[in-house]
Amino acid sequence: MLSPRTIELVKATVPALQAHGLTLTTHFYKRMFEHEPELKNIFNLGNQAGGKQQHALAAAVLAYAQNIDNPGALAPVASRIAHKHASIGIRADHYPIVGRHLLASIREVMGEAATDEIIDAWAAAYQALADILIAAEAELYRAAAAAKGGWQGWREFIVERKEAESELVTSFYLRPADGGPLPPFVPGQFVSVVLYVPELGVEQIRQYSLSEAPNPSYFRISVKREGRDPAGIVSSRLHDNVGVGDSVRLAPPFGDFYLHEDRDTPVVLVSGGVGLTPMVSMLNALQDTTRRVVFVHGARDGRVHALKGHVEELAASRAHVDSIVFYDAPAAGDVQGRDYEFEGMVDLERIRARVELPDADYYLCGPLPFMLKQRDILLGWGVARDRIHYEVFGPDQQQVGS
């Protein structure tokens, strides 16, 4: 437990973090990669190049300092971080390395203001957080390995099938190369894929939601092509360089965004763009239940509307499933009433009568502004925070729901 003096000293650094947090985290990553270049194989260099990771870490460090005397406020974020860390193979021996460079960066950026007492306080605070994450990650690793068909680390999978779902999204059907069983997962969870990227000279890891309900035969990921800049280099390589018969390495399924299968109350799935992938996994798992399901999806137009036919078929054949589609800017050939219901961005207020359901759970996935908008509408209706669930891929710079 942290001492009152340590808490006081860490909280005293909040104004400096507010003013110089981004400078600190930018310096930290530069310093760490210079001294520990092998860590480039773990960190997302696309987020580094775009500055997203530096902003996200600055926000996280500030939030930790502001809430260091209120651990309960940090618990949801710690859970999300632990799942992400487990999915990329962060181990206990990584924490001293990161901590050493973080403390050195605080001293180097803050200068004389970073007294020995301040550094000692941050060292204690960092270790306290590290201990929480190490314990959580150890349990995740243990559970993943203990599950039937489970494993630790990376496992080779073969691409059995590759199917275009839209102009931008392609599904990959993956079977274990060793012929062994697959572990169970909860709809909504993701797997990490690691690929060597020649252009960068390092391996890169990306997370992709499992887009099919759990089954004993295969995993399916549905990947959006994101372009060839650093942020999209892995998705482009999957699209262009990984074909049927090729192998990829996967981590076990992780993620604390998942369908609450222990309930029998309604489910409202709200997605934008490729955010529909975990929602389709949830929908497929719910298709033969009696739970009411409303699937709300927004796409730019029909050309980029992935898995459209599958969702339409389930909505037509299952009385308990309702599908509502918004197109931002319908393309030539898109027919209102056939391909989509509403023109414009997803707006829950326009469909309130169909989605405001007693005791419903709301699952949100899509770009961060999209989720913030839906979250705020739901809270405005009086939906309890613990009934709003969300997924954020990439650096989580803001909190969305609970």
Beta strands, then each sheet from edge to edge (+ up, - down):
strand 1: 155-164
strand 2: 169-176
strand 3: 190-197
strand 4: 202-209
strand 5: 219-224
strand 6: 247-250
strand 7: 267-272
strand 8: 293-299
strand 9: 321-327
strand 10: 342-343
strand 11: 361-365
strand 12: 388-391
sheet 1: 4+ 3- 6+ 1- 2+ 5-
sheet 2: 10+ 9+ 8+ 7+ 11+ 12+
end
